[in-house]
Amino acid sequence: MTNIPRALAVSLLSSAFLLTTATAFAQSTTTTPPTTATRPTAPDQSSLPNATAPPATTTQTTGQSSTDPKVREMNQKEKDKVDRQGK
């Protein structure tokens, strides 16, 4: 009957010891990185426009094209359906 309290005491003491050593180990391995990193001095890339690219326009957004009348009609029907029924 005396073995149970002794086992409990040993278990508690060993867990406390392991927790304190694990915490101490974690604190000792946390170091700050060195501040001697090299930084680039000149940019590796220049921002020059492509000579063969068409000029930018304000009337037509990227990827936009004139829509076929049939496609416009189908889109309008779907918009009306969503307005009436919801998604």
PALOKE-494140 format. One record per atom (N, C-alpha, C, CB): atom name; residue in three letters; x, z, y. Coordinates in steps of 0.1 Angstrom, whole numbers. Atoms other than C-alpha are relative to their C-alpha. Last residue first. Glycine has a CB too. Example, Ala and Ser with C-alpha at 12.3 -4.5 7.8 and 13.67 -1.06 7.14 Angstrom:
BEGIN
['N','ser',[-9,0,-11]]
['CA','ser',[137,71,-11]]
['C','ser',[-8,8,11]]
['CB','ser',[4,-14,5]]
['N','ala',[9,0,-12]]
['CA','ala',[123,78,-45]]
['C','ala',[9,0,12]]
['CB','ala',[-10,12,0]]
***
This chain:
BEGIN
['N','lys',[-10,5,10]]
['CA','lys',[-286,-571,326]]
['C','lys',[-5,3,-14]]
['CB','lys',[13,6,2]]
['N','gly',[-12,-8,1]]
['CA','gly',[-316,-568,348]]
['C','gly',[9,-5,-11]]
['CB','gly',[-4,15,-3]]
['N','gln',[-1,-8,12]]
['CA','gln',[-349,-585,342]]
['C','gln',[11,11,0]]
['CB','gln',[1,-9,-12]]
['N','arg',[13,-3,5]]
['CA','arg',[-359,-601,375]]
['C','arg',[1,10,-11]]
['CB','arg',[-7,-12,-5]]
['N','asp',[8,-7,-10]]
['CA','asp',[-326,-601,393]]
['C','asp',[-13,5,-5]]
['CB','asp',[-2,-9,13]]
['N','val',[-6,-14,-1]]
['CA','val',[-307,-609,361]]
['C','val',[-8,8,11]]
['CB','val',[15,-1,4]]
['N','lys',[4,-7,12]]
['CA','lys',[-331,-639,355]]
['C','lys',[6,15,1]]
['CB','lys',[6,-7,-13]]
['N','asp',[14,-4,-2]]
['CA','asp',[-326,-651,391]]
['C','asp',[-5,8,-12]]
['CB','asp',[-9,-13,1]]
['N','lys',[1,-10,-11]]
['CA','lys',[-289,-650,387]]
['C','lys',[-14,5,2]]
['CB','lys',[6,-5,13]]
['N','glu',[-5,-13,5]]
['CA','glu',[-291,-668,354]]
['C','glu',[0,11,10]]
['CB','glu',[14,-2,-6]]
['N','lys',[10,-4,9]]
['CA','lys',[-312,-696,369]]
['C','lys',[4,14,-6]]
['CB','lys',[-3,-10,-11]]
['N','gln',[11,-5,-8]]
['CA','gln',[-288,-699,398]]
['C','gln',[-12,6,-9]]
['CB','gln',[-6,-10,10]]
['N','asn',[-4,-13,-6]]
['CA','asn',[-259,-702,375]]
['C','asn',[-11,6,8]]
['CB','asn',[12,-2,9]]
['N','met',[0,-9,11]]
['CA','met',[-277,-730,355]]
['C','met',[4,14,5]]
['CB','met',[10,-4,-11]]
['N','glu',[14,-3,4]]
['CA','glu',[-285,-749,387]]
['C','glu',[-1,11,-11]]
['CB','glu',[-7,-13,-5]]
['N','arg',[6,-8,-11]]
['CA','arg',[-249,-746,400]]
['C','arg',[-15,4,-4]]
['CB','arg',[0,-7,13]]
['N','val',[-5,-13,2]]
['CA','val',[-237,-759,366]]
['C','val',[-5,10,11]]
['CB','val',[16,0,1]]
['N','lys',[6,-5,12]]
['CA','lys',[-260,-789,368]]
['C','lys',[5,15,-2]]
['CB','lys',[3,-9,-13]]
['N','pro',[14,-4,-4]]
['CA','pro',[-249,-796,404]]
['C','pro',[-7,7,-12]]
['CB','pro',[-8,-11,5]]
['N','asp',[9,10,4]]
['CA','asp',[-212,-796,393]]
['C','asp',[-14,5,3]]
['CB','asp',[2,-3,-15]]
['N','thr',[7,-3,12]]
['CA','thr',[-191,-771,412]]
['C','thr',[-10,-12,-3]]
['CB','thr',[-8,13,1]]
['N','ser',[14,3,-2]]
['CA','ser',[-164,-781,436]]
['C','ser',[-8,1,-13]]
['CB','ser',[-2,-14,7]]
['N','ser',[2,14,-1]]
['CA','ser',[-133,-763,427]]
['C','ser',[-15,-3,3]]
['CB','ser',[4,-7,-13]]
['N','gln',[13,4,-4]]
['CA','gln',[-120,-728,432]]
['C','gln',[-1,-15,0]]
['CB','gln',[-5,6,13]]
['N','gly',[8,2,12]]
['CA','gly',[-88,-718,413]]
['C','gly',[-15,-5,3]]
['CB','gly',[-1,13,-7]]
['N','thr',[-7,4,12]]
['CA','thr',[-72,-704,444]]
['C','thr',[-9,-1,-12]]
['CB','thr',[11,11,-3]]
['N','thr',[-8,-10,6]]
['CA','thr',[-95,-703,474]]
['C','thr',[6,-4,-13]]
['CB','thr',[-9,13,-3]]
['N','gln',[2,0,14]]
['CA','gln',[-106,-734,493]]
['C','gln',[9,11,-6]]
['CB','gln',[4,-14,-6]]
['N','thr',[14,5,4]]
['CA','thr',[-113,-734,530]]
['C','thr',[-2,1,-15]]
['CB','thr',[-2,-14,5]]
['N','thr',[9,-11,-1]]
['CA','thr',[-83,-713,542]]
['C','thr',[-14,-4,-5]]
['CB','thr',[-1,5,15]]
['N','thr',[12,4,-8]]
['CA','thr',[-57,-737,530]]
['C','thr',[-8,13,1]]
['CB','thr',[-7,-12,-6]]
['N','ala',[11,-9,2]]
['CA','ala',[-21,-731,519]]
['C','ala',[-11,-4,8]]
['CB','ala',[4,14,2]]
['N','pro',[1,-10,-10]]
['CA','pro',[3,-761,519]]
['C','pro',[-13,9,-3]]
['CB','pro',[-1,-6,14]]
['N','pro',[8,5,-11]]
['CA','pro',[9,-779,486]]
['C','pro',[-2,11,10]]
['CB','pro',[-14,-4,-5]]
['N','ala',[13,-6,0]]
['CA','ala',[39,-767,466]]
['C','ala',[-8,-6,11]]
['CB','ala',[1,15,0]]
['N','thr',[10,9,5]]
['CA','thr',[68,-791,462]]
['C','thr',[-14,5,0]]
['CB','thr',[4,-5,-14]]
['N','ala',[1,12,-9]]
['CA','ala',[92,-772,485]]
['C','ala',[-11,-10,-5]]
['CB','ala',[14,-7,0]]
['N','asn',[-3,12,8]]
['CA','asn',[84,-739,468]]
['C','asn',[-1,-12,8]]
['CB','asn',[-8,0,-13]]
['N','pro',[11,7,6]]
['CA','pro',[84,-711,494]]
['C','pro',[5,-12,-8]]
['CB','pro',[-10,-5,11]]
['N','leu',[1,13,-6]]
['CA','leu',[115,-690,499]]
['C','leu',[-12,-7,-7]]
['CB','leu',[13,-8,-1]]
['N','ser',[14,4,-1]]
['CA','ser',[115,-653,491]]
['C','ser',[-2,-13,8]]
['CB','ser',[-9,11,6]]
['N','ser',[5,3,-14]]
['CA','ser',[150,-647,480]]
['C','ser',[-14,-4,0]]
['CB','ser',[10,-10,7]]
['N','gln',[9,11,-1]]
['CA','gln',[160,-629,448]]
['C','gln',[-4,-2,14]]
['CB','gln',[-13,3,-9]]
['N','asp',[-3,10,10]]
['CA','asp',[188,-606,437]]
['C','asp',[-9,-13,1]]
['CB','asp',[-2,6,-14]]
['N','pro',[11,4,8]]
['CA','pro',[186,-586,469]]
['C','pro',[4,-11,-10]]
['CB','pro',[-12,-5,9]]
['N','ala',[6,12,-5]]
['CA','ala',[219,-572,481]]
['C','ala',[-12,-4,-9]]
['CB','ala',[10,-12,0]]
['N','thr',[-2,2,-14]]
['CA','thr',[232,-537,477]]
['C','thr',[-7,-12,6]]
['CB','thr',[15,0,3]]
['N','pro',[-4,14,-4]]
['CA','pro',[219,-526,444]]
['C','pro',[1,-1,15]]
['CB','pro',[-11,-10,-6]]
['N','arg',[12,7,-5]]
['CA','arg',[220,-488,438]]
['C','arg',[4,-15,4]]
['CB','arg',[-5,7,13]]
['N','thr',[-4,10,-9]]
['CA','thr',[245,-470,416]]
['C','thr',[-13,-8,4]]
['CB','thr',[10,-10,-6]]
['N','ala',[5,13,4]]
['CA','ala',[234,-437,401]]
['C','ala',[4,-11,10]]
['CB','ala',[-15,0,-2]]
['N','thr',[-10,10,-3]]
['CA','thr',[256,-408,409]]
['C','thr',[-4,-14,-4]]
['CB','thr',[13,4,-7]]
['N','thr',[5,8,-11]]
['CA','thr',[228,-382,412]]
['C','thr',[11,-11,4]]
['CB','thr',[-2,9,12]]
['N','pro',[-10,1,-10]]
['CA','pro',[233,-368,377]]
['C','pro',[-5,-9,12]]
['CB','pro',[13,-6,-6]]
['N','pro',[-9,12,2]]
['CA','pro',[202,-360,358]]
['C','pro',[10,-1,11]]
['CB','pro',[-8,-13,-1]]
['N','thr',[4,11,-9]]
['CA','thr',[188,-324,361]]
['C','thr',[10,-12,-2]]
['CB','thr',[1,4,15]]
['N','thr',[-10,2,-10]]
['CA','thr',[192,-302,331]]
['C','thr',[-5,-11,9]]
['CB','thr',[14,-2,-5]]
['N','thr',[6,7,-11]]
['CA','thr',[166,-287,308]]
['C','thr',[10,-1,11]]
['CB','thr',[-13,7,5]]
['N','thr',[-2,15,1]]
['CA','thr',[186,-279,277]]
['C','thr',[-7,-8,11]]
['CB','thr',[-6,-4,-13]]
['N','ser',[-14,4,-1]]
['CA','ser',[190,-242,286]]
['C','ser',[2,-15,-1]]
['CB','ser',[8,7,-11]]
['N','gln',[-4,-2,-13]]
['CA','gln',[153,-236,293]]
['C','gln',[15,-4,2]]
['CB','gln',[-1,14,5]]
['N','ala',[6,10,-8]]
['CA','ala',[142,-250,260]]
['C','ala',[5,0,14]]
['CB','ala',[-15,1,-1]]
['N','phe',[-6,13,3]]
['CA','phe',[167,-230,241]]
['C','phe',[-6,-11,9]]
['CB','phe',[-2,-3,-15]]
['N','ala',[-13,0,-6]]
['CA','ala',[156,-198,259]]
['C','ala',[7,-13,-3]]
['CB','ala',[9,12,-6]]
['N','thr',[2,1,-15]]
['CA','thr',[120,-205,251]]
['C','thr',[14,-1,7]]
['CB','thr',[-8,12,5]]
['N','ala',[5,13,-3]]
['CA','ala',[128,-212,214]]
['C','ala',[-1,-2,15]]
['CB','ala',[-13,-3,-7]]
['N','thr',[-11,10,2]]
['CA','thr',[149,-181,212]]
['C','thr',[-4,-14,3]]
['CB','thr',[6,1,-14]]
['N','thr',[-10,-2,-11]]
['CA','thr',[121,-160,227]]
['C','thr',[12,-9,-1]]
['CB','thr',[5,15,0]]
['N','leu',[5,5,-12]]
['CA','leu',[95,-175,204]]
['C','leu',[9,2,12]]
['CB','leu',[-13,8,3]]
['N','leu',[0,15,0]]
['CA','leu',[116,-171,173]]
['C','leu',[-6,-5,13]]
['CB','leu',[-8,-5,-12]]
['N','phe',[-14,5,-1]]
['CA','phe',[123,-134,180]]
['C','phe',[0,-15,1]]
['CB','phe',[8,5,-12]]
['N','ala',[-4,-3,-14]]
['CA','ala',[86,-127,187]]
['C','ala',[14,-5,2]]
['CB','ala',[-1,15,3]]
['N','ser',[6,9,-8]]
['CA','ser',[77,-144,154]]
['C','ser',[4,2,15]]
['CB','ser',[-16,0,-1]]
['N','ser',[-7,13,2]]
['CA','ser',[103,-124,135]]
['C','ser',[-7,-11,9]]
['CB','ser',[-1,-5,-15]]
['N','leu',[-14,-1,-6]]
['CA','leu',[91,-91,150]]
['C','leu',[7,-14,-2]]
['CB','leu',[8,10,-7]]
['N','leu',[1,0,-14]]
['CA','leu',[54,-99,142]]
['C','leu',[14,0,7]]
['CB','leu',[-7,13,4]]
['N','ser',[6,12,-4]]
['CA','ser',[61,-109,106]]
['C','ser',[-1,-1,15]]
['CB','ser',[-14,-3,-6]]
['N','val',[-11,10,2]]
['CA','val',[84,-80,99]]
['C','val',[-5,-13,6]]
['CB','val',[4,-1,-14]]
['N','ala',[-11,-3,-11]]
['CA','ala',[58,-56,113]]
['C','ala',[11,-10,-1]]
['CB','ala',[5,14,-3]]
['N','leu',[6,3,-13]]
['CA','leu',[30,-72,92]]
['C','leu',[10,2,11]]
['CB','leu',[-12,8,2]]
['N','ala',[0,15,-1]]
['CA','ala',[52,-71,61]]
['C','ala',[-6,-5,13]]
['CB','ala',[-8,-6,-12]]
['N','arg',[-14,4,-2]]
['CA','arg',[59,-34,67]]
['C','arg',[0,-15,1]]
['CB','arg',[8,5,-12]]
['N','pro',[-5,-3,-13]]
['CA','pro',[22,-27,72]]
['C','pro',[14,-5,3]]
['CB','pro',[-2,15,4]]
['N','ile',[8,8,-10]]
['CA','ile',[13,-45,40]]
['C','ile',[4,3,14]]
['CB','ile',[-15,2,-2]]
['N','asn',[-6,13,-2]]
['CA','asn',[41,-30,19]]
['C','asn',[-7,-9,10]]
['CB','asn',[1,-7,-14]]
['N','thr',[-8,-1,-12]]
['CA','thr',[29,6,24]]
['C','thr',[7,-14,2]]
['CB','thr',[11,10,-2]]
['N','met',[8,0,-12]]
['CA','met',[0,0,0]]
['C','met',[9,0,13]]
['CB','met',[-9,12,0]]
***
